[in-house]
Every structure is written in C-alpha cells, then in structure tokens.
Amino acid sequence: MLTRRTVRQAIVLSGYGMVLGLLFLILQAPAVAMSQLGVGPDLVLSLITI
C-alpha cells in the first residue's frame, strides 16, 4: 500500500473487494461473487481490529 494509515488502507481494500465482486457478477459467476462480498467486509474488519 502507498499509505500507512490503517483506515485508508481498509477503505481501499473494501473498494477493491466491491469491484472484484461486481466483476465476478459480470462474468456470470454469482456464487463466487456472493462469497467475495460476504467474506470481504469481515476480512477488512478483522484487519482493522488487529
């Protein structure tokens, strides 16, 4: 990452996860998209709290 601020890193990671989930939906992979959108926020929250 280009910044050391944890909150900013979390925002960028969340945005990346959302884009990836939408890309999976566009590519006709709804199961993978739903798992990405389900696991992504939990991962970001755990990274912030650690």
MOPAC internal coordinates of N, CA, C and O (Angstrom, degrees):
PM7 1SCF
backbone

  N    0.0000 0     0.00 0     0.00 0    0    0    0
  C    1.4342 1     0.00 0     0.00 0    1    0    0
  C    1.5268 1   109.57 1     0.00 0    2    1    0
  O    1.2310 1   121.67 1   -24.24 1    3    2    1
  N    1.3080 1   114.40 1   155.76 1    3    2    1
  C    1.4564 1   119.53 1  -178.64 1    5    3    2
  C    1.5142 1   113.41 1   -89.78 1    6    5    3
  O    1.2310 1   120.28 1   173.70 1    7    6    5
  N    1.3175 1   117.08 1    -6.30 1    7    6    5
  C    1.4647 1   120.61 1  -179.44 1    9    7    6
  C    1.5173 1   110.23 1  -130.73 1   10    9    7
  O    1.2310 1   120.89 1   -25.49 1   11   10    9
  N    1.3228 1   115.91 1   154.51 1   11   10    9
  C    1.4612 1   120.34 1   179.00 1   13   11   10
  C    1.5241 1   111.75 1   -99.07 1   14   13   11
  O    1.2310 1   119.84 1   178.81 1   15   14   13
  N    1.3195 1   117.90 1    -1.19 1   15   14   13
  C    1.4600 1   120.97 1   179.84 1   17   15   14
  C    1.5206 1   109.17 1   -76.18 1   18   17   15
  O    1.2310 1   120.89 1   -56.64 1   19   18   17
  N    1.3130 1   115.91 1   123.36 1   19   18   17
  C    1.4557 1   121.38 1  -175.05 1   21   19   18
  C    1.5280 1   111.80 1   -65.22 1   22   21   19
  O    1.2310 1   120.54 1   140.19 1   23   22   21
  N    1.3076 1   116.57 1   -39.81 1   23   22   21
  C    1.4670 1   119.71 1  -178.07 1   25   23   22
  C    1.5226 1   110.42 1   -66.01 1   26   25   23
  O    1.2310 1   120.26 1   138.03 1   27   26   25
  N    1.2922 1   117.10 1   -41.97 1   27   26   25
  C    1.4641 1   120.12 1   179.54 1   29   27   26
  C    1.5310 1   111.11 1   -66.35 1   30   29   27
  O    1.2310 1   120.37 1   141.49 1   31   30   29
  N    1.3151 1   116.89 1   -38.51 1   31   30   29
  C    1.4656 1   120.12 1   176.31 1   33   31   30
  C    1.5198 1   110.97 1   -62.75 1   34   33   31
  O    1.2310 1   120.44 1   139.81 1   35   34   33
  N    1.3278 1   116.76 1   -40.19 1   35   34   33
  C    1.4548 1   120.79 1   179.11 1   37   35   34
  C    1.5225 1   111.39 1   -64.85 1   38   37   35
  O    1.2310 1   120.08 1   140.98 1   39   38   37
  N    1.3226 1   117.45 1   -39.02 1   39   38   37
  C    1.4578 1   121.15 1   178.72 1   41   39   38
  C    1.5168 1   110.46 1   -65.10 1   42   41   39
  O    1.2310 1   120.32 1   136.11 1   43   42   41
  N    1.3188 1   117.00 1   -43.89 1   43   42   41
  C    1.4694 1   120.83 1   179.09 1   45   43   42
  C    1.5268 1   110.56 1   -64.59 1   46   45   43
  O    1.2310 1   120.11 1   138.12 1   47   46   45
  N    1.3184 1   117.40 1   -41.88 1   47   46   45
  C    1.4557 1   121.23 1   179.37 1   49   47   46
  C    1.5255 1   111.12 1   -65.52 1   50   49   47
  O    1.2310 1   120.09 1   141.97 1   51   50   49
  N    1.3251 1   117.42 1   -38.03 1   51   50   49
  C    1.4550 1   120.90 1   176.96 1   53   51   50
  C    1.5220 1   111.35 1   -64.74 1   54   53   51
  O    1.2310 1   121.13 1   136.57 1   55   54   53
  N    1.3188 1   115.43 1   -43.43 1   55   54   53
  C    1.4638 1   119.38 1   177.83 1   57   55   54
  C    1.5139 1   112.10 1   -62.60 1   58   57   55
  O    1.2310 1   120.79 1   139.41 1   59   58   57
  N    1.3187 1   116.10 1   -40.59 1   59   58   57
  C    1.4623 1   120.50 1   177.86 1   61   59   58
  C    1.5341 1   110.88 1   -63.17 1   62   61   59
  O    1.2310 1   120.45 1   138.91 1   63   62   61
  N    1.3315 1   116.75 1   -41.09 1   63   62   61
  C    1.4579 1   120.56 1   178.48 1   65   63   62
  C    1.5166 1   112.49 1   -64.99 1   66   65   63
  O    1.2310 1   120.46 1   141.13 1   67   66   65
  N    1.3334 1   116.73 1   -38.87 1   67   66   65
  C    1.4641 1   120.35 1   178.34 1   69   67   66
  C    1.5220 1   111.12 1   -65.64 1   70   69   67
  O    1.2310 1   120.62 1   136.58 1   71   70   69
  N    1.3260 1   116.42 1   -43.42 1   71   70   69
  C    1.4673 1   120.30 1   178.61 1   73   71   70
  C    1.5203 1   110.35 1   -63.55 1   74   73   71
  O    1.2310 1   120.61 1   138.64 1   75   74   73
  N    1.3256 1   116.44 1   -41.36 1   75   74   73
  C    1.4619 1   120.03 1   179.16 1   77   75   74
  C    1.5257 1   111.03 1   -64.66 1   78   77   75
  O    1.2310 1   120.23 1   138.58 1   79   78   77
  N    1.3343 1   117.17 1   -41.42 1   79   78   77
  C    1.4593 1   120.79 1   177.10 1   81   79   78
  C    1.5216 1   112.28 1   -62.23 1   82   81   79
  O    1.2310 1   120.44 1   137.57 1   83   82   81
  N    1.3318 1   116.76 1   -42.43 1   83   82   81
  C    1.4668 1   120.03 1   177.56 1   85   83   82
  C    1.5212 1   111.42 1   -66.39 1   86   85   83
  O    1.2310 1   120.24 1   143.94 1   87   86   85
  N    1.3095 1   117.14 1   -36.06 1   87   86   85
  C    1.4613 1   120.62 1   177.22 1   89   87   86
  C    1.5230 1   111.02 1   -63.88 1   90   89   87
  O    1.2310 1   120.56 1   139.64 1   91   90   89
  N    1.3334 1   116.54 1   -40.36 1   91   90   89
  C    1.4561 1   119.75 1   176.61 1   93   91   90
  C    1.5215 1   111.14 1   -64.02 1   94   93   91
  O    1.2310 1   119.81 1   142.80 1   95   94   93
  N    1.3308 1   117.98 1   -37.20 1   95   94   93
  C    1.4567 1   120.64 1   176.81 1   97   95   94
  C    1.5232 1   111.27 1   -65.05 1   98   97   95
  O    1.2310 1   120.56 1   138.48 1   99   98   97
  N    1.3156 1   116.54 1   -41.52 1   99   98   97
  C    1.4653 1   120.88 1   179.23 1  101   99   98
  C    1.5262 1   110.74 1   -64.68 1  102  101   99
  O    1.2310 1   120.49 1   144.31 1  103  102  101
  N    1.3274 1   116.67 1   -35.69 1  103  102  101
  C    1.4635 1   121.43 1  -178.58 1  105  103  102
  C    1.5280 1   112.86 1   -85.09 1  106  105  103
  O    1.2310 1   120.36 1  -164.00 1  107  106  105
  N    1.3453 1   116.91 1    16.00 1  107  106  105
  C    1.4617 1   123.11 1   175.36 1  109  107  106
  C    1.5221 1   113.23 1    63.41 1  110  109  107
  O    1.2310 1   120.48 1  -139.26 1  111  110  109
  N    1.3182 1   116.70 1    40.74 1  111  110  109
  C    1.4625 1   121.66 1   175.62 1  113  111  110
  C    1.5224 1   108.83 1  -125.06 1  114  113  111
  O    1.2310 1   119.99 1  -107.90 1  115  114  113
  N    1.3350 1   117.62 1    72.10 1  115  114  113
  C    1.4699 1   119.45 1  -173.73 1  117  115  114
  C    1.5268 1   113.74 1   -67.52 1  118  117  115
  O    1.2310 1   119.34 1   147.78 1  119  118  117
  N    1.3299 1   118.86 1   -32.22 1  119  118  117
  C    1.4629 1   120.35 1  -179.74 1  121  119  118
  C    1.5271 1   111.00 1   -66.73 1  122  121  119
  O    1.2310 1   120.67 1   138.02 1  123  122  121
  N    1.3120 1   116.32 1   -41.98 1  123  122  121
  C    1.4649 1   120.46 1   178.59 1  125  123  122
  C    1.5247 1   109.97 1   -68.07 1  126  125  123
  O    1.2310 1   120.44 1   141.37 1  127  126  125
  N    1.3275 1   116.76 1   -38.63 1  127  126  125
  C    1.4645 1   120.50 1   179.21 1  129  127  126
  C    1.5191 1   110.99 1   -63.98 1  130  129  127
  O    1.2310 1   120.01 1   137.22 1  131  130  129
  N    1.3221 1   117.58 1   -42.78 1  131  130  129
  C    1.4547 1   120.40 1  -179.56 1  133  131  130
  C    1.5287 1   111.16 1   -66.76 1  134  133  131
  O    1.2310 1   120.16 1   142.29 1  135  134  133
  N    1.3247 1   117.30 1   -37.71 1  135  134  133
  C    1.4634 1   118.97 1   177.82 1  137  135  134
  C    1.5278 1   110.69 1   -69.55 1  138  137  135
  O    1.2310 1   119.85 1   144.03 1  139  138  137
  N    1.3124 1   117.88 1   -35.97 1  139  138  137
  C    1.4646 1   121.46 1   176.98 1  141  139  138
  C    1.5236 1   110.46 1   -64.54 1  142  141  139
  O    1.2310 1   120.59 1   135.15 1  143  142  141
  N    1.3166 1   116.47 1   -44.85 1  143  142  141
  C    1.4595 1   120.08 1  -179.25 1  145  143  142
  C    1.5251 1   111.84 1   -72.83 1  146  145  143
  O    1.2310 1   120.12 1   157.58 1  147  146  145
  N    1.3293 1   117.38 1   -22.42 1  147  146  145
  C    1.4566 1   120.51 1   178.25 1  149  147  146
  C    1.5133 1   113.41 1   -83.78 1  150  149  147
  O    1.2310 1   120.36 1   143.05 1  151  150  149
  N    1.3166 1   116.91 1   -36.95 1  151  150  149
  C    1.4625 1   121.22 1  -177.28 1  153  151  150
  C    1.5314 1   111.09 1   -87.18 1  154  153  151
  O    1.2310 1   119.70 1   148.08 1  155  154  153
  N    1.2990 1   118.18 1   -31.92 1  155  154  153
  C    1.4556 1   122.49 1  -175.88 1  157  155  154
  C    1.5132 1   114.95 1   -54.68 1  158  157  155
  O    1.2310 1   119.31 1   126.49 1  159  158  157
  N    1.3338 1   118.92 1   -53.51 1  159  158  157
  C    1.4728 1   118.88 1   179.70 1  161  159  158
  C    1.5264 1   113.23 1   -62.50 1  162  161  159
  O    1.2310 1   120.01 1   144.16 1  163  162  161
  N    1.3222 1   117.58 1   -35.84 1  163  162  161
  C    1.4600 1   120.24 1   177.95 1  165  163  162
  C    1.5242 1   111.08 1   -64.92 1  166  165  163
  O    1.2310 1   120.74 1   140.79 1  167  166  165
  N    1.3005 1   116.19 1   -39.21 1  167  166  165
  C    1.4616 1   120.58 1   178.88 1  169  167  166
  C    1.5232 1   110.96 1   -64.84 1  170  169  167
  O    1.2310 1   120.56 1   135.67 1  171  170  169
  N    1.3207 1   116.54 1   -44.33 1  171  170  169
  C    1.4669 1   120.58 1   179.78 1  173  171  170
  C    1.5229 1   110.19 1   -63.63 1  174  173  171
  O    1.2310 1   120.18 1   137.16 1  175  174  173
  N    1.3297 1   117.27 1   -42.84 1  175  174  173
  C    1.4564 1   120.03 1   179.52 1  177  175  174
  C    1.5212 1   111.59 1   -63.06 1  178  177  175
  O    1.2310 1   120.33 1   139.47 1  179  178  177
  N    1.3121 1   116.98 1   -40.53 1  179  178  177
  C    1.4629 1   119.20 1   179.05 1  181  179  178
  C    1.5211 1   111.84 1   -69.44 1  182  181  179
  O    1.2310 1   119.95 1   146.92 1  183  182  181
  N    1.3184 1   117.69 1   -33.08 1  183  182  181
  C    1.4650 1   120.02 1   177.34 1  185  183  182
  C    1.5273 1   111.40 1   -69.37 1  186  185  183
  O    1.2310 1   120.37 1   145.71 1  187  186  185
  N    1.3184 1   116.90 1   -34.29 1  187  186  185
  C    1.4599 1   119.25 1   178.76 1  189  187  186
  C    1.5107 1   111.09 1   -69.07 1  190  189  187
  O    1.2310 1   120.25 1   138.67 1  191  190  189
  N    1.3326 1   117.13 1   -41.33 1  191  190  189
  C    1.4465 1   120.07 1  -174.84 1  193  191  190
  C    1.5231 1   113.15 1   -76.67 1  194  193  191
  O    1.2310 1   119.75 1   162.37 1  195  194  193
  N    1.3062 1   118.08 1   -17.63 1  195  194  193
  C    1.4743 1   120.46 1  -179.03 1  197  195  194
  C    1.4851 1   110.36 1   -80.28 1  198  197  195
  O    1.2310 1   120.10 1   180.00 1  199  198  197

